[in-house]
Amino acid sequence: MAASLPRTQLPSNNNAVYEKYFHQLESGSSGKVLSSDAAFFLKRSGLADLVLGKIWDLADTDCKGHLNKQEFFVALQLVACAQNGMEVCLSSLKAVVPPPRFDAGSPPLFGTAVTTDIPWAVKPDEKAKYDAIFDSLNPVNGFLSGDKVKPVLLNSKLSVEILGRVWELSDIDHDGLLDRDEFAVAMFLVYSALEKEPVPMSLPHTLVPQSKRKVSISSASLPVIPTLPMPPSKESRQSLPPVGILPTKVQVTQWVVSHAEKTKCDELFHKLDKDMDGLVSGLEVREIFLKTGLPSVLLAHIWTLCDTKDCGKLSKEQFALAFHFINQKIVKGVDPPRVLTPEMMPPSERNAATKVPTASSPVADFSAIKELDSLNNEIVELQREKTSVEQELSEKEDAVKCRTGEVQDLQDEVERETINLQNLKSQKQEVQEILAEK
């Protein structure tokens, strides 16, 4: 439990910084930080609200609604770990990491402007190398699509999760394309990851290209992930039967999505539903979903579960259900089900016909996440081909060893026959000498 973890078990390298933050936020002389103050402060880290919700859950394990100094230190340490690409869990608390970054470490899309006087982390010689790769991929109008960048990313042999984060960070404009500078950022992150450097959770200002700086976006105009209820109750993991929806004839009145969750998700839904048709597409929710930090395969599964009508879009209730599953996974570690149970079905759909997945069902408009899923399949296929080639090579090596043994045997036999021939010549010489004496 985080609350029972002695603060002395945390690395001491950041204690002075943590003390400073605690005294800034301490409510009077009460020795505690209120949830509202902590939430406002931690949001400045640039991490997604769902990640911050999990951090709060690990720090305030007694569900008091506030943090004492020890718990506040735990929260700050987890923020630092998340910003350095580490998993948000208790086992990360002992890691020695730089102090957490607030405001200055947040990406420009969260409303902060990046000045041009900060040197770009991508050096000129590196940029020239990345530009050469960029040009070799035949950009169209100065941009590369995901299909063209994918082989380069796969070549790195990094995990799909890491590659997904690299794409999300480098696609600064969030337009699904990479220009020359964004591609350089992607390559810089890939090469850093190959050198065992953690891929950050948010793009540092030093990595923002000059062409993308001094861009200030009002936070009011950005969609914000609904604030998670803190702390949530603990639940056990659910079993995972095959994908589908369980048919039921029982009328269920209680929905798994609480009224508070539904209200917050409705607010976000209205911000995303630009054409006001009562539905949101995969492209409209792509950015929000990927900001949760969950694996793309898992997000695609949640989308499939909630798109009960296979139309490639989510209604208001389906959207709320999707975020319910996301919250469950981020905050409580509960996996989304493989099948919707009766209490999970959106209330307006409970009298509708049950969903039967078929091969001819329309494909959801969630191309960005499906793209990452296909990357994973290609990696599996490449690994299978690699195993086959290695097996074939091993068989050929065994054949070569066998032939080498046969050649060695022949060489040994030639040497033996040569010795025998020399012996015979010696005997012949002796006989000739004896005959000559007579």
VOPAGU-2260 file (C-alpha; in pm, 1 decimal, decimal comma):
REM VOPAGU-2260
SITE   aa  ch    i         X         Y         Z
SITE  MET   A    0       0,0       0,0       0,0
SITE  ALA   A    1     134,6     340,8     -91,6
SITE  ALA   A    2       7,6     503,5     228,3
SITE  SER   A    3     201,8     259,7     446,7
SITE  LEU   A    4     520,9     299,1     245,1
SITE  PRO   A    5     778,5     487,8     454,5
SITE  ARG   A    6     897,4     798,6     276,1
SITE  THR   A    7    1255,6     695,4     355,0
SITE  GLN   A    8    1215,5     414,2     101,9
SITE  LEU   A    9    1185,8     672,3    -176,6
SITE  PRO   A   10    1512,2     788,2    -335,0
SITE  SER   A   11    1636,2    1099,0    -154,0
SITE  ASN   A   12    1761,0    1280,8    -464,2
SITE  ASN   A   13    1434,0    1473,3    -507,3
SITE  ASN   A   14    1339,3    1530,4    -141,8
SITE  ALA   A   15    1426,1    1901,2    -146,3
SITE  VAL   A   16    1209,5    1958,4    -453,6
SITE  TYR   A   17     922,8    1756,7    -306,2
SITE  GLU   A   18     944,1    1952,9      21,3
SITE  LYS   A   19     920,9    2279,8    -173,1
SITE  TYR   A   20     612,3    2165,6    -363,8
SITE  PHE   A   21     447,3    2034,8     -47,1
SITE  HIS   A   22     487,6    2365,3     140,5
SITE  GLN   A   23     351,1    2551,6    -161,4
SITE  LEU   A   24      31,4    2344,5    -161,0
SITE  GLU   A   25     -10,8    2263,0     209,0
SITE  SER   A   26    -348,2    2375,0     339,5
SITE  GLY   A   27    -255,0    2611,2     623,9
SITE  SER   A   28     -44,7    2416,0     873,0
SITE  SER   A   29    -259,5    2104,4     850,4
SITE  GLY   A   30      16,9    1883,0     709,3
SITE  LYS   A   31    -199,2    1781,6     415,3
SITE  VAL   A   32    -273,1    1879,0      53,9
SITE  LEU   A   33    -640,1    1893,7     -45,6
SITE  SER   A   34    -755,2    1692,2    -346,2
SITE  SER   A   35    -863,1    2001,4    -541,5
SITE  ASP   A   36    -522,2    2169,2    -495,7
SITE  ALA   A   37    -334,2    1849,7    -574,7
SITE  ALA   A   38    -543,2    1781,5    -886,6
SITE  PHE   A   39    -488,8    2131,6   -1026,4
SITE  PHE   A   40    -115,3    2110,8    -956,7
SITE  LEU   A   41     -63,7    1759,3   -1094,2
SITE  LYS   A   42    -248,1    1846,5   -1418,3
SITE  ARG   A   43      42,6    2080,5   -1494,2
SITE  SER   A   44     261,5    1771,8   -1541,6
SITE  GLY   A   45     112,5    1724,5   -1888,9
SITE  LEU   A   46       8,7    1365,0   -1813,0
SITE  ALA   A   47    -334,4    1238,1   -1914,6
SITE  ASP   A   48    -606,8    1264,3   -1652,7
SITE  LEU   A   49    -648,1     887,4   -1655,4
SITE  VAL   A   50    -281,9     841,3   -1564,3
SITE  LEU   A   51    -314,0    1105,5   -1292,2
SITE  GLY   A   52    -621,2     925,1   -1162,8
SITE  LYS   A   53    -417,7     607,8   -1121,4
SITE  ILE   A   54    -141,5     803,8    -946,5
SITE  TRP   A   55    -397,4     946,1    -703,4
SITE  ASP   A   56    -540,0     600,1    -639,8
SITE  LEU   A   57    -194,0     466,1    -550,6
SITE  ALA   A   58    -111,3     763,6    -326,6
SITE  ASP   A   59    -443,3     809,4    -140,0
SITE  THR   A   60    -507,2     444,4     -62,6
SITE  ASP   A   61    -714,1     525,8     246,3
SITE  CYS   A   62    -963,5     722,2      33,1
SITE  LYS   A   63    -939,0    1031,1     255,2
SITE  GLY   A   64    -965,4    1281,6     -29,7
SITE  HIS   A   65    -637,9    1450,6      69,8
SITE  LEU   A   66    -266,9    1364,6      84,1
SITE  ASN   A   67     -27,7    1393,2     377,4
SITE  LYS   A   68     337,8    1471,6     310,4
SITE  GLN   A   69     437,2    1108,2     271,1
SITE  GLU   A   70     154,4    1039,0      25,7
SITE  PHE   A   71     220,8    1360,9    -165,2
SITE  PHE   A   72     584,3    1254,2    -207,2
SITE  VAL   A   73     459,6     920,8    -346,6
SITE  ALA   A   74     237,0    1104,3    -597,7
SITE  LEU   A   75     524,6    1327,8    -712,0
SITE  GLN   A   76     757,6    1028,2    -749,4
SITE  LEU   A   77     499,2     846,2    -963,5
SITE  VAL   A   78     455,8    1156,6   -1181,9
SITE  ALA   A   79     833,9    1164,7   -1234,3
SITE  CYS   A   80     833,4     795,0   -1324,3
SITE  ALA   A   81     549,5     840,6   -1575,0
SITE  GLN   A   82     725,2    1135,5   -1739,7
SITE  ASN   A   83    1032,7     915,4   -1785,0
SITE  GLY   A   84     840,2     639,6   -1960,1
SITE  MET   A   85     813,9     406,1   -1660,7
SITE  GLU   A   86     506,4     214,7   -1550,9
SITE  VAL   A   87     285,3     384,0   -1291,5
SITE  CYS   A   88     301,2     125,6   -1012,6
SITE  LEU   A   89     439,8      85,8    -661,0
SITE  SER   A   90     744,6    -105,3    -784,5
SITE  SER   A   91     858,0     210,7    -967,6
SITE  LEU   A   92     876,9     416,6    -647,8
SITE  LYS   A   93    1236,2     318,7    -569,5
SITE  ALA   A   94    1363,9     419,8    -913,5
SITE  VAL   A   95    1607,1     711,2    -923,2
SITE  VAL   A   96    1455,6     959,1   -1169,3
SITE  PRO   A   97    1483,6    1334,8   -1230,8
SITE  PRO   A   98    1229,0    1548,3   -1043,0
SITE  PRO   A   99     887,7    1580,7   -1209,1
SITE  ARG   A  100     836,0    1861,3   -1460,7
SITE  PHE   A  101     539,6    2096,1   -1429,7
SITE  ASP   A  102     433,3    2345,1   -1699,7
SITE  ALA   A  103     779,7    2369,9   -1855,4
SITE  GLY   A  104     773,6    2000,1   -1934,8
SITE  SER   A  105     425,2    1994,6   -2081,2
SITE  PRO   A  106     370,5    1962,9   -2456,2
SITE  PRO   A  107     268,9    2275,8   -2648,3
SITE  LEU   A  108     -76,5    2135,4   -2720,1
SITE  PHE   A  109    -172,4    2184,9   -2355,8
SITE  GLY   A  110    -177,6    2560,1   -2390,2
SITE  THR   A  111     183,5    2660,8   -2322,2
SITE  ALA   A  112     389,7    2843,6   -2582,8
SITE  VAL   A  113     739,5    2723,7   -2668,5
SITE  THR   A  114     994,8    2995,9   -2723,8
SITE  THR   A  115    1252,1    2971,1   -3001,7
SITE  ASP   A  116    1553,2    3041,1   -2780,6
SITE  ILE   A  117    1567,6    2679,4   -2658,4
SITE  PRO   A  118    1811,2    2477,3   -2876,6
SITE  TRP   A  119    1656,1    2186,9   -3064,2
SITE  ALA   A  120    1774,2    1849,6   -2934,7
SITE  VAL   A  121    1813,6    1720,4   -3292,6
SITE  LYS   A  122    2165,8    1816,4   -3401,9
SITE  PRO   A  123    2236,5    1933,4   -3761,8
SITE  ASP   A  124    2425,2    1617,3   -3858,4
SITE  GLU   A  125    2142,4    1402,5   -3721,7
SITE  LYS   A  126    1886,5    1616,0   -3904,3
SITE  ALA   A  127    2074,2    1568,2   -4232,2
SITE  LYS   A  128    2067,3    1190,8   -4184,0
SITE  TYR   A  129    1695,2    1192,8   -4102,0
SITE  ASP   A  130    1622,2    1420,9   -4399,9
SITE  ALA   A  131    1791,8    1172,3   -4631,2
SITE  ILE   A  132    1568,2     894,1   -4499,5
SITE  PHE   A  133    1265,1    1122,7   -4529,8
SITE  ASP   A  134    1340,3    1199,7   -4896,0
SITE  SER   A  135    1399,6     831,1   -4974,9
SITE  LEU   A  136    1041,8     753,6   -4867,9
SITE  ASN   A  137     894,9     972,5   -5147,0
SITE  PRO   A  138     695,1    1227,3   -4945,1
SITE  VAL   A  139     382,3    1375,4   -5103,3
SITE  ASN   A  140     356,2    1754,2   -5075,5
SITE  GLY   A  141     617,2    1745,2   -4800,8
SITE  PHE   A  142     438,3    1486,0   -4586,2
SITE  LEU   A  143     469,7    1113,3   -4513,3
SITE  SER   A  144     169,4     896,0   -4432,5
SITE  GLY   A  145     167,8     621,8   -4172,6
SITE  ASP   A  146     198,2     357,1   -4444,4
SITE  LYS   A  147     530,6     501,8   -4558,3
SITE  VAL   A  148     671,7     553,5   -4209,1
SITE  LYS   A  149     563,0     211,9   -4084,0
SITE  PRO   A  150     846,0       5,6   -4244,8
SITE  VAL   A  151    1107,1     239,4   -4097,5
SITE  LEU   A  152     955,8     208,9   -3750,3
SITE  LEU   A  153     926,7    -168,7   -3780,4
SITE  ASN   A  154    1292,6    -186,3   -3879,4
SITE  SER   A  155    1384,5     -69,2   -3529,4
SITE  LYS   A  156    1244,0    -392,4   -3377,0
SITE  LEU   A  157    1096,5    -182,4   -3093,2
SITE  SER   A  158     768,3    -291,8   -2935,6
SITE  VAL   A  159     437,6    -181,5   -3086,3
SITE  GLU   A  160     358,1       9,8   -2766,3
SITE  ILE   A  161     681,2     211,9   -2792,6
SITE  LEU   A  162     632,0     274,6   -3165,8
SITE  GLY   A  163     276,9     391,8   -3101,9
SITE  ARG   A  164     400,9     643,7   -2846,3
SITE  VAL   A  165     675,4     759,5   -3084,9
SITE  TRP   A  166     415,7     826,2   -3354,6
SITE  GLU   A  167     182,5    1007,7   -3114,0
SITE  LEU   A  168     462,4    1233,1   -2985,2
SITE  SER   A  169     611,2    1311,1   -3326,5
SITE  ASP   A  170     275,9    1382,1   -3496,7
SITE  ILE   A  171     267,9    1721,6   -3325,1
SITE  ASP   A  172     -10,6    1857,1   -3545,7
SITE  HIS   A  173    -217,4    1540,0   -3492,1
SITE  ASP   A  174    -306,2    1528,9   -3861,8
SITE  GLY   A  175    -202,1    1166,8   -3921,6
SITE  LEU   A  176      98,0    1279,4   -4132,5
SITE  LEU   A  177     461,5    1363,6   -4059,0
SITE  ASP   A  178     640,4    1656,1   -4217,4
SITE  ARG   A  179    1021,0    1675,3   -4239,8
SITE  ASP   A  180    1068,9    1810,1   -3886,5
SITE  GLU   A  181     815,6    1574,3   -3727,8
SITE  PHE   A  182     986,3    1279,7   -3897,6
SITE  ALA   A  183    1318,2    1395,0   -3748,8
SITE  VAL   A  184    1155,4    1391,8   -3403,2
SITE  ALA   A  185    1029,1    1036,7   -3465,4
SITE  MET   A  186    1373,1     916,9   -3572,7
SITE  PHE   A  187    1538,5    1088,9   -3275,4
SITE  LEU   A  188    1299,6     910,6   -3037,3
SITE  VAL   A  189    1354,7     575,0   -3210,4
SITE  TYR   A  190    1732,7     601,7   -3196,0
SITE  SER   A  191    1712,6     712,9   -2831,4
SITE  ALA   A  192    1493,3     412,0   -2749,0
SITE  LEU   A  193    1746,2     182,3   -2919,0
SITE  GLU   A  194    2007,0     331,8   -2684,3
SITE  LYS   A  195    1783,3     225,2   -2392,1
SITE  GLU   A  196    1663,7     578,7   -2328,0
SITE  PRO   A  197    1297,6     590,5   -2209,4
SITE  VAL   A  198    1046,2     737,0   -2451,5
SITE  PRO   A  199     882,6    1029,2   -2263,9
SITE  MET   A  200     511,4    1040,4   -2190,2
SITE  SER   A  201     495,9    1397,7   -2322,2
SITE  LEU   A  202     717,7    1573,0   -2577,4
SITE  PRO   A  203     989,5    1781,9   -2405,0
SITE  HIS   A  204    1021,5    2141,4   -2524,1
SITE  THR   A  205    1375,5    2071,0   -2642,2
SITE  LEU   A  206    1234,3    1823,7   -2894,4
SITE  VAL   A  207     971,1    2058,9   -3037,6
SITE  PRO   A  208    1100,0    2173,9   -3380,2
SITE  GLN   A  209    1145,4    2545,8   -3441,0
SITE  SER   A  210     869,0    2528,5   -3701,2
SITE  LYS   A  211     622,5    2412,0   -3434,2
SITE  ARG   A  212     714,9    2659,7   -3163,0
SITE  LYS   A  213     531,9    2968,8   -3044,3
SITE  VAL   A  214     206,0    2781,8   -3097,5
SITE  SER   A  215     -32,8    2859,5   -2816,0
SITE  ILE   A  216    -367,1    2689,3   -2799,6
SITE  SER   A  217    -631,5    2789,2   -2549,4
SITE  SER   A  218    -692,7    2503,8   -2311,8
SITE  ALA   A  219   -1060,6    2586,7   -2322,7
SITE  SER   A  220   -1074,2    2483,8   -2687,7
SITE  LEU   A  221    -914,9    2146,6   -2626,3
SITE  PRO   A  222   -1113,0    1835,2   -2537,9
SITE  VAL   A  223   -1029,9    1725,2   -2183,7
SITE  ILE   A  224   -1058,6    1369,6   -2065,2
SITE  PRO   A  225   -1321,5    1350,7   -1789,3
SITE  THR   A  226   -1176,5    1375,5   -1439,9
SITE  LEU   A  227   -1186,4    1037,7   -1274,1
SITE  PRO   A  228   -1370,4     991,8    -945,9
SITE  MET   A  229   -1103,3     965,3    -677,2
SITE  PRO   A  230   -1060,7     723,7    -524,3
SITE  PRO   A  231   -1255,1     448,9    -703,4
SITE  SER   A  232   -1363,8     135,0    -527,9
SITE  LYS   A  233   -1163,3    -182,3    -578,1
SITE  GLU   A  234   -1304,4    -454,5    -802,3
SITE  SER   A  235   -1188,9    -800,5    -896,7
SITE  ARG   A  236   -1087,6    -884,5   -1249,9
SITE  GLN   A  237   -1350,5   -1028,3   -1479,1
SITE  SER   A  238   -1325,0   -1347,9   -1681,2
SITE  LEU   A  239   -1270,2   -1312,1   -2053,6
SITE  PRO   A  240   -1509,9   -1522,2   -2268,0
SITE  PRO   A  241   -1527,6   -1484,5   -2650,0
SITE  VAL   A  242   -1608,4   -1149,1   -2810,1
SITE  GLY   A  243   -1976,6   -1067,0   -2850,0
SITE  ILE   A  244   -2280,3    -962,9   -2651,5
SITE  LEU   A  245   -2460,3   -1205,0   -2423,5
SITE  PRO   A  246   -2826,7   -1236,6   -2518,7
SITE  THR   A  247   -3062,2   -1174,1   -2230,2
SITE  LYS   A  248   -3434,1   -1164,3   -2169,4
SITE  VAL   A  249   -3399,1   -1016,4   -1821,1
SITE  GLN   A  250   -3475,5    -646,5   -1786,9
SITE  VAL   A  251   -3176,4    -477,7   -1622,8
SITE  THR   A  252   -3222,9    -134,7   -1465,6
SITE  GLN   A  253   -2875,4     -68,6   -1322,1
SITE  TRP   A  254   -2608,2      44,3   -1572,1
SITE  VAL   A  255   -2238,5       1,2   -1494,2
SITE  VAL   A  256   -2174,6     362,1   -1598,1
SITE  SER   A  257   -2252,5     585,8   -1300,9
SITE  HIS   A  258   -2450,3     906,2   -1336,5
SITE  ALA   A  259   -2138,3    1112,9   -1255,1
SITE  GLU   A  260   -1935,9     930,8   -1521,0
SITE  LYS   A  261   -2212,6     973,2   -1776,8
SITE  THR   A  262   -2240,8    1347,5   -1708,6
SITE  LYS   A  263   -1868,4    1407,6   -1753,3
SITE  CYS   A  264   -1849,1    1192,3   -2065,1
SITE  ASP   A  265   -2149,4    1373,3   -2214,0
SITE  GLU   A  266   -1962,1    1704,4   -2178,9
SITE  LEU   A  267   -1662,7    1560,5   -2360,4
SITE  PHE   A  268   -1886,1    1398,7   -2623,1
SITE  HIS   A  269   -2043,7    1734,0   -2715,2
SITE  LYS   A  270   -1694,3    1884,0   -2765,3
SITE  LEU   A  271   -1593,0    1599,2   -2997,7
SITE  ASP   A  272   -1918,9    1579,4   -3194,5
SITE  LYS   A  273   -1827,2    1859,6   -3435,1
SITE  ASP   A  274   -2107,1    1791,5   -3685,4
SITE  MET   A  275   -2361,4    1750,0   -3401,9
SITE  ASP   A  276   -2507,8    1432,2   -3549,4
SITE  GLY   A  277   -2513,8    1253,7   -3213,5
SITE  LEU   A  278   -2225,8    1023,3   -3313,6
SITE  VAL   A  279   -1845,5    1039,3   -3295,6
SITE  SER   A  280   -1615,7     861,0   -3539,3
SITE  GLY   A  281   -1281,4     692,7   -3474,6
SITE  LEU   A  282   -1096,1     991,9   -3618,5
SITE  GLU   A  283   -1279,1    1226,1   -3380,2
SITE  VAL   A  284   -1185,5    1025,2   -3068,9
SITE  ARG   A  285    -843,1     903,1   -3184,1
SITE  GLU   A  286    -642,0    1170,1   -3001,8
SITE  ILE   A  287    -836,2    1136,1   -2676,4
SITE  PHE   A  288    -814,0     757,3   -2678,1
SITE  LEU   A  289    -440,0     747,4   -2750,2
SITE  LYS   A  290    -372,3    1001,7   -2474,4
SITE  THR   A  291    -486,9     741,0   -2221,6
SITE  GLY   A  292    -160,3     554,1   -2276,6
SITE  LEU   A  293    -335,4     217,1   -2314,0
SITE  PRO   A  294    -206,5     -25,6   -2579,8
SITE  SER   A  295    -362,4      28,4   -2919,3
SITE  VAL   A  296    -482,8    -332,4   -2941,6
SITE  LEU   A  297    -673,2    -289,7   -2614,3
SITE  LEU   A  298    -827,3      39,4   -2731,4
SITE  ALA   A  299    -936,8    -125,8   -3055,7
SITE  HIS   A  300   -1103,9    -403,1   -2855,2
SITE  ILE   A  301   -1288,2    -147,8   -2638,2
SITE  TRP   A  302   -1404,8      31,4   -2953,7
SITE  THR   A  303   -1534,6    -296,1   -3101,1
SITE  LEU   A  304   -1717,9    -380,1   -2778,3
SITE  CYS   A  305   -1892,7     -43,7   -2759,1
SITE  ASP   A  306   -1971,9      -9,5   -3129,4
SITE  THR   A  307   -2264,2    -247,6   -3080,4
SITE  LYS   A  308   -2421,2    -161,1   -3416,8
SITE  ASP   A  309   -2099,7    -202,7   -3620,9
SITE  CYS   A  310   -2146,8     137,0   -3783,3
SITE  GLY   A  311   -1795,4     272,2   -3720,7
SITE  LYS   A  312   -1926,1     540,3   -3482,8
SITE  LEU   A  313   -2024,3     567,8   -3115,9
SITE  SER   A  314   -2339,5     717,1   -2971,9
SITE  LYS   A  315   -2335,8     920,3   -2650,7
SITE  GLU   A  316   -2409,2     613,3   -2437,4
SITE  GLN   A  317   -2157,8     396,5   -2623,8
SITE  PHE   A  318   -1891,0     664,5   -2579,9
SITE  ALA   A  319   -1959,2     677,6   -2204,6
SITE  LEU   A  320   -1932,9     297,9   -2187,9
SITE  ALA   A  321   -1598,9     306,6   -2372,5
SITE  PHE   A  322   -1455,1     554,3   -2122,7
SITE  HIS   A  323   -1592,7     344,3   -1838,2
SITE  PHE   A  324   -1384,1      49,9   -1962,0
SITE  ILE   A  325   -1080,9     276,9   -2008,7
SITE  ASN   A  326   -1116,7     413,5   -1653,6
SITE  GLN   A  327   -1151,4      62,2   -1515,2
SITE  LYS   A  328    -825,7     -45,1   -1679,9
SITE  ILE   A  329    -623,2     267,3   -1595,8
SITE  VAL   A  330    -737,9     316,4   -1236,7
SITE  LYS   A  331    -820,0     -33,1   -1115,9
SITE  GLY   A  332    -628,6    -256,6   -1354,0
SITE  VAL   A  333    -952,0    -432,8   -1458,8
SITE  ASP   A  334    -938,8    -562,2   -1815,9
SITE  PRO   A  335   -1234,2    -486,6   -2043,5
SITE  PRO   A  336   -1456,9    -790,9   -2093,1
SITE  ARG   A  337   -1457,2    -998,0   -2408,1
SITE  VAL   A  338   -1835,4    -985,6   -2398,3
SITE  LEU   A  339   -2089,3    -724,7   -2287,1
SITE  THR   A  340   -2296,4    -848,3   -1993,4
SITE  PRO   A  341   -2657,5    -728,3   -1952,5
SITE  GLU   A  342   -2570,1    -452,9   -1705,6
SITE  MET   A  343   -2308,2    -317,6   -1948,3
SITE  MET   A  344   -2550,6    -275,5   -2238,5
SITE  PRO   A  345   -2644,8      90,1   -2304,0
SITE  PRO   A  346   -2997,8     139,4   -2163,2
SITE  SER   A  347   -3141,2     251,8   -2497,8
SITE  GLU   A  348   -3024,1     -68,9   -2666,7
SITE  ARG   A  349   -3137,7    -330,3   -2417,8
SITE  ASN   A  350   -3450,2    -422,3   -2611,2
SITE  ALA   A  351   -3267,5    -431,9   -2944,3
SITE  ALA   A  352   -3160,0    -747,7   -3118,3
SITE  THR   A  353   -2839,9    -900,6   -2990,6
SITE  LYS   A  354   -2522,2    -841,5   -3184,5
SITE  VAL   A  355   -2382,9   -1134,2   -3381,5
SITE  PRO   A  356   -2035,1   -1066,3   -3519,4
SITE  THR   A  357   -2000,4   -1171,2   -3882,2
SITE  ALA   A  358   -1720,2   -1161,7   -4133,1
SITE  SER   A  359   -1912,0    -913,0   -4346,6
SITE  SER   A  360   -1964,9    -657,5   -4066,6
SITE  PRO   A  361   -1847,0    -305,5   -4156,9
SITE  VAL   A  362   -1501,4    -218,5   -4031,4
SITE  ALA   A  363   -1488,2      49,0   -3760,7
SITE  ASP   A  364   -1345,1     384,7   -3860,5
SITE  PHE   A  365   -1059,6     349,9   -3615,0
SITE  SER   A  366    -778,2     339,5   -3867,9
SITE  ALA   A  367    -501,8     478,0   -3647,7
SITE  ILE   A  368    -543,3     211,5   -3381,5
SITE  LYS   A  369    -602,7     -67,4   -3633,1
SITE  GLU   A  370    -278,6      43,7   -3799,6
SITE  LEU   A  371     -84,9     -27,2   -3482,1
SITE  ASP   A  372    -265,4    -357,9   -3446,6
SITE  SER   A  373    -150,2    -453,1   -3797,4
SITE  LEU   A  374     204,8    -356,9   -3699,2
SITE  ASN   A  375     187,7    -614,5   -3423,4
SITE  ASN   A  376      64,9    -880,7   -3668,1
SITE  GLU   A  377     346,5    -797,8   -3909,6
SITE  ILE   A  378     602,0    -827,0   -3629,9
SITE  VAL   A  379     465,2   -1171,8   -3541,2
SITE  GLU   A  380     486,1   -1272,8   -3907,7
SITE  LEU   A  381     843,4   -1142,1   -3935,2
SITE  GLN   A  382     939,5   -1333,9   -3622,5
SITE  ARG   A  383     785,5   -1647,6   -3774,4
SITE  GLU   A  384     984,0   -1595,4   -4094,8
SITE  LYS   A  385    1298,3   -1532,6   -3892,6
SITE  THR   A  386    1250,0   -1862,5   -3706,5
SITE  SER   A  387    1200,8   -2044,0   -4037,2
SITE  VAL   A  388    1514,6   -1890,4   -4188,2
SITE  GLU   A  389    1717,0   -1971,4   -3875,0
SITE  GLN   A  390    1595,2   -2332,0   -3889,1
SITE  GLU   A  391    1687,4   -2358,2   -4258,0
SITE  LEU   A  392    2028,2   -2205,4   -4187,5
SITE  SER   A  393    2083,2   -2452,3   -3904,7
SITE  GLU   A  394    1998,8   -2743,3   -4133,9
SITE  LYS   A  395    2241,8   -2615,8   -4398,3
SITE  GLU   A  396    2511,8   -2570,9   -4135,7
SITE  ASP   A  397    2458,6   -2931,3   -4025,7
SITE  ALA   A  398    2486,7   -3044,8   -4389,2
SITE  VAL   A  399    2808,0   -2847,0   -4430,6
SITE  LYS   A  400    2948,0   -3001,5   -4111,6
SITE  CYS   A  401    2857,5   -3346,4   -4244,5
SITE  ARG   A  402    3027,4   -3278,5   -4578,8
SITE  THR   A  403    3327,4   -3136,0   -4397,3
SITE  GLY   A  404    3351,8   -3459,2   -4197,6
SITE  GLU   A  405    3337,8   -3664,6   -4515,5
SITE  VAL   A  406    3613,0   -3453,6   -4672,6
SITE  GLN   A  407    3825,0   -3495,4   -4361,0
SITE  ASP   A  408    3778,9   -3872,1   -4375,7
SITE  LEU   A  409    3886,6   -3874,4   -4739,5
SITE  GLN   A  410    4192,3   -3665,9   -4656,9
SITE  ASP   A  411    4284,9   -3906,6   -4377,4
SITE  GLU   A  412    4247,8   -4202,5   -4617,8
SITE  VAL   A  413    4467,8   -4029,5   -4876,5
SITE  GLU   A  414    4733,3   -3972,3   -4610,9
SITE  ARG   A  415    4720,9   -4340,0   -4509,9
SITE  GLU   A  416    4754,2   -4456,1   -4871,1
SITE  THR   A  417    5043,3   -4216,2   -4923,9
SITE  ILE   A  418    5227,7   -4369,3   -4627,6
SITE  ASN   A  419    5159,2   -4719,4   -4756,2
SITE  LEU   A  420    5293,3   -4620,2   -5099,6
SITE  GLN   A  421    5611,9   -4483,5   -4944,5
SITE  ASN   A  422    5657,9   -4805,0   -4747,3
SITE  LEU   A  423    5620,2   -5011,0   -5064,8
SITE  LYS   A  424    5876,3   -4795,8   -5244,0
SITE  SER   A  425    6120,3   -4846,6   -4957,8
SITE  GLN   A  426    6069,7   -5223,9   -4969,6
SITE  LYS   A  427    6120,7   -5222,3   -5349,8
SITE  GLN   A  428    6443,2   -5029,0   -5308,8
SITE  GLU   A  429    6571,5   -5279,7   -5051,8
SITE  VAL   A  430    6490,6   -5576,1   -5277,6
SITE  GLN   A  431    6668,4   -5410,8   -5574,5
SITE  GLU   A  432    6979,7   -5351,4   -5361,6
SITE  ILE   A  433    6987,1   -5717,7   -5250,8
SITE  LEU   A  434    6953,3   -5840,5   -5610,8
SITE  ALA   A  435    7231,6   -5606,1   -5723,9
SITE  GLU   A  436    7473,0   -5751,7   -5461,1
SITE  LYS   A  437    7415,4   -6102,5   -5591,6
